[in-house]
Amino acid sequence: MSLLSLEKFDCNGKSTSMGARWERWKRALFIYLEASNIDEDVKKKASLVHFGALDLQEVFYNIPGANVEPTEGKDVFEVAISKLDAYFAPNQNKEEELKHRDIIEPIVGSSKWVSPVVPVLKGNGAIVRENYPLPTMDKLLPKMKNAKVFTILDIKVAFHQLEIDPASRNNHLYNQ
């Protein structure tokens, strides 16, 4: 058994530095694999998933096509690394990350719900915006006094946790 070790990869840090942290951790993994004389692609992939720890495992097993079987004639380690590279590098490009996580998807053709934004300037050049402030706790708490059921959404990914019904997806578009 090897005395060498490797720190787990932290998937929960600041998203803007995720790509750089992934590259540093990956470099440490390659050094570990070489120092441990691990050269079979299946064992390299197992080391990647093991030392990445639970957070990286969760990411890895949810990326489509990342966990290929060795019988498919591919280097399973290279496939795993390339899929994780594609996942972590786009943190600088949020749209690509959301596509990889199957949260957003491109639409085919046009939609009746997409239209360009055309601001109308006032005489002094200002744009009038409607204001919808979030309610304060002072206004929310009295409304919740008789509530019986509560839920928690992870605000980091907000409503990405809620799948939109396929029939309603054309109503939830954004324009680039």
C-alpha positions as CSV (number, residue, x, y, z in Angstrom):
1,M,0.0,0.0,0.0
2,S,1.3,3.4,-0.9
3,L,2.2,6.0,1.7
4,L,1.5,8.8,-0.9
5,S,-1.7,10.8,-0.5
6,L,-3.6,13.5,-2.3
7,E,-5.9,16.2,-1.0
8,K,-9.5,15.9,-2.1
9,F,-10.8,18.3,-4.8
10,D,-13.0,21.1,-3.4
11,C,-16.0,21.5,-5.8
12,N,-17.7,23.9,-3.5
13,G,-15.3,26.9,-3.6
14,K,-15.7,30.1,-5.5
15,S,-16.9,29.4,-9.0
16,T,-14.7,32.0,-10.7
17,S,-11.6,30.1,-9.6
18,M,-13.0,26.6,-10.1
19,G,-11.2,26.1,-13.4
20,A,-7.8,27.1,-12.0
21,R,-8.3,25.0,-8.9
22,W,-9.2,22.0,-11.1
23,E,-6.0,22.4,-13.1
24,R,-3.9,22.6,-10.0
25,W,-5.6,19.5,-8.5
26,K,-5.3,17.6,-11.8
27,R,-1.6,18.4,-11.9
28,A,-1.2,17.0,-8.4
29,L,-3.2,13.9,-9.4
30,F,-0.8,13.3,-12.4
31,I,2.2,13.6,-10.1
32,Y,0.6,11.2,-7.7
33,L,-0.2,8.6,-10.5
34,E,3.4,8.8,-11.8
35,A,5.0,8.6,-8.3
36,S,2.7,5.6,-7.5
37,N,3.5,3.8,-10.8
38,I,-0.2,3.7,-11.7
39,D,-0.3,3.5,-15.5
40,E,-3.4,1.4,-16.3
41,D,-6.3,3.7,-17.4
42,V,-8.8,1.9,-15.2
43,K,-6.7,2.3,-12.1
44,K,-6.0,5.9,-13.0
45,K,-9.7,6.6,-13.3
46,A,-10.4,4.8,-10.0
47,S,-7.7,7.0,-8.4
48,L,-9.2,10.1,-9.9
49,V,-12.7,9.3,-8.6
50,H,-11.4,8.1,-5.2
51,F,-9.1,11.0,-4.4
52,G,-11.6,13.5,-5.8
53,A,-13.9,12.5,-2.9
54,L,-17.7,12.6,-2.7
55,D,-18.3,16.0,-4.2
56,L,-16.2,15.2,-7.3
57,Q,-17.8,11.8,-7.5
58,E,-21.2,13.4,-7.5
59,V,-20.2,15.7,-10.4
60,F,-18.4,12.8,-12.3
61,Y,-21.3,10.4,-12.2
62,N,-23.8,13.0,-13.3
63,I,-21.8,14.1,-16.4
64,P,-23.3,12.3,-19.4
65,G,-20.6,10.1,-21.0
66,A,-18.0,10.5,-18.3
67,N,-18.2,7.0,-16.8
68,V,-17.4,4.8,-19.8
69,E,-16.7,1.1,-19.5
70,P,-13.2,-0.2,-20.5
71,T,-14.9,-2.6,-23.0
72,E,-15.9,0.4,-25.2
73,G,-12.3,0.5,-26.5
74,K,-11.6,4.0,-25.1
75,D,-9.0,5.1,-22.5
76,V,-11.5,5.5,-19.6
77,F,-9.1,7.8,-17.8
78,E,-8.7,10.2,-20.7
79,V,-12.5,10.3,-21.2
80,A,-13.0,11.0,-17.5
81,I,-10.4,13.8,-17.6
82,S,-11.8,15.4,-20.8
83,K,-15.3,15.4,-19.4
84,L,-14.3,16.9,-16.1
85,D,-12.1,19.5,-18.0
86,A,-15.2,20.5,-20.0
87,Y,-17.3,20.7,-16.8
88,F,-14.9,22.7,-14.7
89,A,-13.4,25.0,-17.3
90,P,-16.8,26.5,-18.2
91,N,-17.3,28.0,-14.8
92,Q,-15.8,31.0,-16.5
93,N,-18.6,30.5,-19.1
94,K,-21.8,29.9,-17.0
95,E,-23.9,29.0,-20.0
96,E,-21.7,26.0,-21.0
97,E,-21.6,24.8,-17.4
98,L,-25.5,24.9,-17.3
99,K,-25.6,23.0,-20.6
100,H,-23.2,20.3,-19.3
101,R,-25.4,19.9,-16.1
102,D,-28.5,19.6,-18.4
103,I,-30.1,22.6,-16.7
104,I,-30.5,24.6,-19.9
105,E,-30.9,23.3,-23.5
106,P,-30.8,25.0,-26.8
107,I,-34.1,25.3,-28.7
108,V,-34.6,24.3,-32.3
109,G,-36.2,26.9,-34.5
110,S,-37.9,30.0,-33.2
111,S,-40.3,30.6,-30.3
112,K,-43.2,33.0,-30.1
113,W,-42.0,34.1,-26.7
114,V,-38.6,35.5,-27.7
115,S,-38.5,39.2,-28.7
116,P,-35.7,41.7,-28.5
117,V,-35.6,44.3,-25.7
118,V,-36.4,47.8,-27.0
119,P,-35.9,50.4,-24.3
120,V,-37.9,53.6,-24.7
121,L,-36.0,56.7,-23.5
122,K,-37.7,59.5,-21.7
123,G,-37.0,63.1,-22.8
124,N,-34.1,63.4,-20.4
125,G,-32.5,60.2,-21.7
126,A,-33.4,58.1,-18.6
127,I,-35.0,54.7,-18.9
128,V,-37.9,54.0,-16.6
129,R,-37.8,50.6,-14.9
130,E,-40.5,48.9,-12.9
131,N,-39.6,48.3,-9.3
132,Y,-40.5,45.0,-7.6
133,P,-38.6,44.9,-4.3
134,L,-38.3,41.7,-2.3
135,P,-40.6,41.7,0.8
136,T,-38.9,42.1,4.2
137,M,-39.1,39.6,7.0
138,D,-41.5,42.0,8.8
139,K,-43.9,41.6,6.0
140,L,-43.3,37.8,5.5
141,L,-43.5,36.5,9.0
142,P,-47.1,37.5,9.7
143,K,-48.2,35.7,6.5
144,M,-46.4,32.5,7.6
145,K,-47.9,32.2,11.1
146,N,-50.4,29.5,10.1
147,A,-48.1,27.7,7.7
148,K,-47.6,24.0,8.2
149,V,-45.3,23.0,5.4
150,F,-41.9,24.5,4.6
151,T,-39.1,23.7,2.2
152,I,-35.5,24.8,1.6
153,L,-34.0,25.6,-1.8
154,D,-30.3,25.9,-2.1
155,I,-30.0,29.6,-3.2
156,K,-26.6,29.0,-4.8
157,V,-28.4,27.3,-7.7
158,A,-31.8,28.6,-6.9
159,F,-34.5,27.2,-9.2
160,H,-32.1,25.0,-11.1
161,Q,-33.4,22.3,-8.7
162,L,-36.9,22.5,-10.2
163,E,-37.4,20.8,-13.5
164,I,-39.7,22.6,-15.9
165,D,-42.5,20.5,-17.5
166,P,-41.5,19.9,-21.2
167,A,-44.8,21.5,-22.3
168,S,-43.9,24.7,-20.5
169,R,-40.2,25.0,-21.6
170,N,-40.9,27.3,-24.5
171,N,-42.3,29.9,-22.0
172,H,-39.0,30.0,-20.1
173,L,-36.5,31.2,-22.6
174,Y,-33.7,33.7,-22.6
175,N,-32.0,35.5,-25.4
176,Q,-28.2,35.8,-25.8
